[in-house]
């Protein structure tokens, strides 16, 4: 029996309550926020009220604080699990390039607390439909080209080792833990060959600043008609088309292939690092990098559920799996991999998702209603990093 066979939805009585250490940490955060707001907000005589606004795929928690001028976000990023210094450093790099990222109001690196600008609740995803998407994506891709001008030589490299580690998540978590398949030696060899091809293609591309999770749930629509960028703390120096894949083949919403191709062609024609490269090469770079990302995401979505008890990503699995099959079917180099996935995995995934989708829906029903609306496949969280 695999861990996914043991999935069940806890009753309301079983839903976890905050433990004493968690309550103590929240109180500690409230006291710290209070200290940052006084004497600027001297009228706040009691501990501030922290209003939860969701979390993400990492270990961060976010709380909205109301002040006379509007609101701020308090961030709890446990220092043993999250790198607050990376967030602050990369925010500064992006801000220097003119990108709208949340302004930092206060930070305590030792405790892992931050007080930052509140971008509100309107995700780019909330505004997407078949009439608006062309204009919205044009703006998002223009912004991405600006982001990629940001100097990134000081960032960690998205190198062969990291690419391989991510690809391993697909086999270890999705194939083995969720689907319940133990790969034979021959199947392991088949997928090692796939890994090598995808990694070689990725490192063949020009490198630039990559957000690493640039999609419709990590881009915010701001009142001044600008796009705000969040969840950038995992940024790397890596393959230039990675963020374009994240946006145009978003795990949370999908679009017709000819539309995606048109957006990609426009992006390439206007990109200094790509405009001299032939279309066939760019398309292969894009598709193969997308295959690497989506295999990784299948592993991470599974791990978030089975290890971290975060079921809100499960509903993205079918669309992400379809992306994988589409690329395997398009390129002869991946024909065997596509056949294996179609024959061995697809039938079992259908059975699993019949159970899992119902459980995910029950979990969402237990939570406050999301303000998000989608055109494709929703999952329902605020910042949605899949790099954890």
NORWONOR-V690818 format. One line per field, one symbol per residue. ss: DSSP state (h for helix, s for strand, l for the rest). psi: psi as a letter, one per 40 degrees, with the letter a starting at -180 (. if undefined). A space follows every 10 residues. Layout:
# NORWONOR-V690818
ss=???
psi=???
This chain:
# NORWONOR-V690818
ss=llhhhhllll lhhhlllllh hhhhhhhhhh hhhhhhhlll llllllllll ssssslllls ssssssslls ssssssslll lllhhhhhhh hhhhhhllls sllsssssll llssssslll llshhhhlll llhhhhhhhh hhhhhhhlll llllllsllh hhhhhhhhhh hhhhhhhhhl llllhhhhhh hhhhhhhhhh hhhhllssss llllllllss slllllsssl lllllssssl lhhhhhhhll llllllhhhh hhhhhhhhhl llllllllhh hhhhhhhhhh hhhhhhhhhh hhhhhhllll hhhhhhhhhh hhhhhhhhhh lhhhhhhhhh hhhhhhhhhh hhhhhhhhhh hhhhhhllll llllllllll llllllll
psi=hiddeehihi iddehhihid dddddddddd dddddddhed gdegdihihh hhfiaaeaei iihhhhideb iihhhhghde digddddddd ddddddeehh ihhhdiihdd efiihiihea ehidddehae dedddddddd dddddddeeh hedeiihgad dddddddddd dddddddddf hhhidddddd dddddddddd ddediiiahh defgaeeehh hideeihihi feeeiihahd edddddddfh eehiiidddd ddddddddde hdedeehidd dddddddddd dddddddddd dddddddefg eeedeedddd dddddddddd hddedddddd dddddddddd dddddddddd dddddeiihi eiiidbhidf ibhghfe.
